[in-house]
Amino acid sequence: MFCLICFRSFCMLGFSLLSPQFYLTIYLSAASFCNWFMLFIIWLSTYQEVKAVHKPLEPNNNSTITFAAPPTSGLFGPIQISPAVIPRYPYPEEPFSPMYPSFPTTYEPLLTGKCPINFSAISTVIDKTSSDCSAPLAALVGNVICCPQVNSLLHIFQGHYSNSSTQLVLQNVTASDCFSDIISILASRGANITIPKLCSVKSSNLTGGTCPVTDANIFEKIVNTSKLLEACNSVDPLKECCRPVCQPAILDAALRISLRESTFGDSNIVKEPATTDVLSDCKGVVYSWLSRKLSSDAANTAFRILSACKVNKVCPLEFNQPSEVINACRDLAAPNPSCCSSLNTYIMRIQKEMLITNRQAIICATLFGSMLQKGGVMTDIYELCDVDLKDFSLQAYGQQGCLLRSWPSDVVVDNTTGYSFTCDLSDNVAAPWPSSSSISSLSLCAPEMSLPALPTLEASTNPGYHYNGYKVLVPIFSFSLLSVL
């Protein structure tokens, strides 16, 4: 527009001085120039708009999770790791470590309608069992967390069921229906459907099996119930495993009822010494009686502590014959790359099995060391190759081991963070090399073997993990678990 106005003024000023042909030529040239000028202005404004559209966006809270570096922490207080700060997996060629967000899928269970019990009365124990046996975690924590809780639930169910009668156990048909309902309810709340196989439990666990005494009145005539109740009313988690009080009382009661014949109500007929199976079934009856007398929470706590005492006495890992390690490490007096490489390769295989407790790790390290010693490896290759206790348990993110506490712990489900559990002794505590090829003399009750001392600040290479217990928020699931489950 500005060009046209200028051109018109110019034309009016000199119209009388020049010929019409000259004006026509000037007009066409000016018009062409103005057209190019206007196109330039339009292009420039368009370019500015495009640049504005491509301006980097500010962070959006609704965007997907961005993986950040692992959090730093002080020396005091639990270390809490949430899904938002889970580092990128450092080994892209391997399956993901099972440490990524997952939440339980819940639904209304389909029940048989034939189990005459109000399950809501023990809903707290059922909820705890479903979270402890959550679908993606059950196989990894089955030995230490899930299966002990499942057994506790069955004992508590027996006691609750028998409150309305004198029978401490269920009949076979009723037991089958109720067991089916229990598994269905657990699965509907996010538990793994394979619990019966994983924990080797079945409906007969509710029937008393071959135990001859299943009537509460007869039981109370045979057993010193006041002594039994006093011993198991409050179980000390620190003392029970080494200086047991409740366990001997349960064994005594089970032995007494296993040696009595209750047919036709006669409890005075002495039988032959009980077999192992009968004694085990009678222990179940004793648990059922205790469940009648204790609250659900008190019974669950007691039963879990007793289970912890049992599982912490045995290494649950499977050790294949370490021939390659023996061949590479025999007659070794100094660090050897071939030896350490072979040892690390072997340990990496067992790291994929499960989470174990700190006490189990001590037993596993001692057991494996004994196998190596029997093969001729007499040098402490744990020290030479920097093998720690945490190396015998499942590894978080492929690089940080997690040992569970030796006393009972639970998996917790949070609607925001997913599953979580507490790790203990994740510092670089050296694995103990056995003093001989025999582990029969190993005792975790000796003061010096209670648990290894944590490293000092100066000695530790990872000062961020010095607290002896930290919570790992572990919404756990990965493609690598599909083959396990």
N, C-alpha and C positions, 0 to 999 in steps of 0.2 A: 504494500500500500504506500509506504514511504517513497519507493522508487517511482511509482506512477505519479504521485503528487509533484515530485521534483521534475519529472519529465514534462508534465503538462505546463508547468511554469516556464520551463526553458523554451518550450514550443511557442507559447504566447508571446514571449519577449522577442524572439527573433523570427517571427513568421514572415514579416515583410522584407527581411533582408536576404533570405535564401530561397532557392527553388523548391517546389513541392517534392521533386524526386529526392532531393537531399534530406528533406524532413522524413520522408518515408523510410529511407535507409537508416537514419538515426533512430527512428521509432522502433524498427524491428530489432536493431542491435540492443537497445535499452531494454526492450521487453524480454529478450533472451537472457540478458544479464540478471534481470529481476527474478525470472523463473528459477535460474540456478541458485540465486541467493536465498529465495524462499525454501527451496528444497534442502539447502544446507541447514537452515534454521530448524526445519521440521526434523531432519536426521539427528541433529544435535540434541534436541529435546527427547527424542526416542532413546538415544544412547544413555542419557541420564536416568531415564525411567528403568531401563534394563539393569543398570548398575545398582539401583536402589533395591530392586527385587532380589538381587543376589547377595545382598548384605548378609553376613553370617548371623544365624539366629542365636538368640540368647538361650541358655539351658532351660529345658522345659521339665517340670516335675512329673509330667505324665509320660515322659519318654521311657524307653526301656532302660533296664539297669545297666550302668556303666561299671565295668570291673575296675577297681582301684587297687592300689598297692596295699599289702597287708598292714593292719593297724599296728601302731607301736603301743607299748604299755609300760607301766611302771613296775616296780618290784612288788607292789602290794595290791591285793584285791584280785578277783577273778579276771581272766582275759576273756572278753566276749567277742566272738567273731560272728558277724551277721552276713547274710547272703550278699549284701551290697558291697562288701569289701573282700569277697572271695577272689583271690588272684587268678589270673589266667593260668590254665593248666600248662605246666612247663614241658610236658612231653607229648607234643601233638601227634606223634606216630603211635601212641598207645591209647587204649580206651580211657575215657574220662574217669578221674578218681571219683568215687561215690560221695561227693560232698557238694551237691547242688540242689537248689530248691525243689521241694515236692510236698504236697499236702494231701491228707487222706480224703478219699471219696466216701461219703457216708450215704446211707439209704435206709429205708425201713426194712427190717429183716423179715423173712418168711419163716414163721415158726410152725412146728407140728401141731400145736394146740393140745398136746397130750402130756405136757410136763406141768404137774400141779404145783407151781411155785410162782411167787411174785418176784420177778427178777429185779424190779426197781429197789427192793430192799438191800441188794448187794451191788447197786449200780456203781458205787465208787470203786469197788474192787474190779468190776468189769471194765470200767473206763481206763483204769490204770493198766490192766492187762492188754487192752486193745492198743494203747499207745506203746507199751513195752514191746509188743509184737507187731508193730506197724509194718505194712506190706513191704516197703522197700528195705527195711532194716532188720527184719526178723532173722534172716539167715546169718547176718553179721554179728548179732548180739544174742543169738539163741542160747548159747551155753551159759552166759553170765546173767542176762537180764530177762529175756523172754520166757524161756522154759521154766525157770524157778518161779516166775510169777504165775504161769499157767497152772503149775502144780498147786500153788497156794490157793488159786481161785477154785480149783476142784475140791480141795479140802474144805474150804469155807462154804462152798455150795452144799457139800454133804452135811455139814453141821447145820446149816440153815434149813435144809430140807427136812432133817430129822427132828427139828424142834417141835413139830406137831405130833410126834409119835415116840415110841421107845426104841425104834430101829435107827441105828447109826449109819446104815447104808441103804442103797436103793436096790430094788428088784431089777432083774436083767432088762425086762422090756421097758420099764420106766427109765432106767439108766440110759438106754439107747436113745429114747426120745429126748431126754433132758440134755444129754451130751450133744446131740445134733443141734438143739436150740442154742446151747452155749456157743458153739462154733459159729453158728449163723449170726448171732448177736455180735460177737467179736468181729467177724468179717464186715458186718454192716457199719461198724464204727472205725474201719480203716485197718483192721488187723489182717495178717496174712492168712489166707485160706488153707495153707499147708501146715498149720499148727499141729494137727494130729501126727503127721509124719515127722515134722521137724523135731517135736518134743517127745515122740514115742508115747503118746497118751491115747487112750481109747475109752469107750464107755464102761468097760469092766473096772476101770480105776474107781468108779463110783459104787461098786457093788460089794466091796470087802473081799472079793476073790475067795481064797481058800481059808481065810481066818475063821476059826470055829465060833468066835464070840462076836456078835453084831448087835446084841440087845443092850441098851444103856443100863438097865437095872442089873443085869448079870455082870456087865463090865464094872460097875461101881462096887459090886460085892467082891470082886477079885482084886481090883487095883486099889492101891492107896491113892485115891483121887486128890485128897488134900495136898499130899506131897507132890503129886504130878502138877497140880495147878500152881502151887507155890514156885516150883522150879521153872515153869514156862510162862508164868503170868507176865513177867518182864525179862526179856532176854537181852543181856548186855552184848552189843556187837563187838566190843573190844576184848572181852574175856571168854565168850562162849566157845570160840574156835580153839583156844589153847587150854583153857581150864573149864571144860563144859559142865553145865549144870542141867540144862533142859534136855540135851541129847541122851544122857544116861537114864533120865527119868522116863523118857519116851521108850527107850529100848527095854527098860525093865518092865514097863506096863505091857508092851507088845509081847515080850517073852512070856509073861504070866498068862495072858489070855490065849496065846498060841498053844500052851500046854494044857489047856482045859477043854473038855468036851461039853458043848452047850446043848446038845440034842435033848429034846424033851425037857428043857429047863434045868437039867442037872449040871451044875457047874463044879461038882466035886470029883468028877471022874478024871483021873490023870492020864494023859496021852503020852505017846512016844515023843522024844525031843523034836521040836519043830524044824522043818526044813527052811532053807533060805527064802524060798518063795512064800511060805506061810508066814514067816516072820515079817517079811516085807509087806504082805497084805494086812497083817495085824497092826503094823505101824500106821497104815492108812486109817484104820479104825480109831486108833489113838488120836490122830490128827483131827478126825471128825468129832470126837468127843470134846477135844480142846476148843474146836470152833463153836460148839454149843455154849461153852462157858465164857469165852472171850468175845469182845466186840470184834467186828470185822477188821477194823484198822489194827487193833492189837494183835489179832491172829495173823494177819497178813505180814506185819512187821516181824513177828517171831518166826514164822515159817520161812521168810526170805533170808533172815540171818542164818538159820539152820542150813538153808541151801547154799549160802555163801561159804559156810565152813566146809561144805562138801566139795564144791566146784573149785575152790582155791587150793585143794590138795593135789590136783591133777592138771597136767598140761593138756589142753584140748587140741593142740595142733598135731598134724600128721607129718612125721619126719620119714622121708624115704631114705634108703641107704645112701649116705653122702660120699660115694666112691670118688667122684671127681675132686671134691674138696680134700679128701684124704690123700689122694695121689699128688695134688698140687701143694699140700701143706705139710707133708710128712718130713721130719728131720729139718724143720725150719728154725733158724735162730735169729733172723732179721726180717723186716718187712719185705715181702716179695710180691710184685705186681700180679703175677700169675695166681698166687695163693689168694690174695685179697679179692681179685676179680672172680675167682671160682666161688669163694665164700659169699660174696655179695650177690652173685647170680642165684645161688641156692636160697639165700634168705629172702630175696625178692619174690620167690615163688610162694613161700609160706606167709609173706606179708599180705597176700590176697585172700587168705582164708577167713579171718574174723578178727573182731576186737577182743582182746583178752585183758585181764586185770594185771596190776603190777606184781602181785604174788605169783600169778600163773606165769608171768614173763620170767621170773626168777627160776621157776621150776623148768620151764621150757629151755632157757639158756643153759641150765645145768644138765638137763637131759641130752641136749644136742652136743654139748661139750663132752659128755661122757661117751657118746657114740664116736666122736672124733678121736678121743683118747684110746678107745678100744681098737681103732684103726691105725694107731701109731702116731697120731698128732699129739705130741707132748708139750709143745710150746703154746702159750696163751695167745692164740691168734685173734681172740676178741680184742685184746689190747693192741696188738700189732696192726690190726685192720680197723680199729676204732668202731667196734660193734657195741651198740648201746641196748639197754633193755627195750626201749621203744621200737627198735628194729624188728622185734618179734611180733608186733601187732600191726593191724591195718594202718596204712599211711594216709594221712590227710593231705590232699593236694599233691600226692606223690612224693612228698619231701618231709612232712612233719608227722611223726608217729603219735599215736594216742593210746595210752594205757588207762583202762578203767580202774576205778577205785576197788579195793579189795572188799569193802563192805557193800551191802546192797545199794544199787542205784537204779534210777528209772529213766526212761525216755519221756520227755515232755513235749507235748504238741501245742504250739502257739499258732493262732490264726494268721499271724503276720510273718513270723520268721520260720515256721515249719517245725521240724523235729529238732530237739536238742538233748544233749547228754553231757555229763561232766567227765573230763579227762583228768588223770592224775599222773604225776611223775613223768611229765613229758620233757623234762630236762635231759641233758646228755649224761644220764647215769650209766656208767659202764656195766656191761653184762658180766656176771660173775663166772669166772672159769673154774670148773670143779677141781677140788684138791685131789680127787682120785677118780677112777673110772666108775665108781659106784655112787649112786645117789640115795642109797638106802638110809644113809646117816643124815641126809638133809632135813633140817627142821626149821620151819619158819616161825616157830614159837620161841626159839632161843633169842635172847635179847639182841645179840649181835646180828641176827638174821631177820629181825622184824621187818625192816625195809632198808635198802641202801640209803646212805646219806645223800642229800642233794648237793650238787657242786656249789662251790663258793663263787662269788661274783667274779673274782679274779680268774678262776679256772674255767669258767663257762665261756663258750663261744657264742652263746645265744642268750644274753642277759634278759631279753624280753620275756622269757618263759620261766622265770625263777620261782614263781608261785607253785606250790605243789598240788594245786588243784585248779583247773580252769574250765569254764563252760564253753563248749563248742556248739554254737547254734548250727546244727547240721541238718538242714533239709536235704536228706540223702536220697539220691537216685541217680543211676547212670545206666547207659546201655550195657555196661559190663556186668550189671547185676542180673540182667535178664536170664543169663545162663545159670546163675546161682539159684534164682527163685523158680 
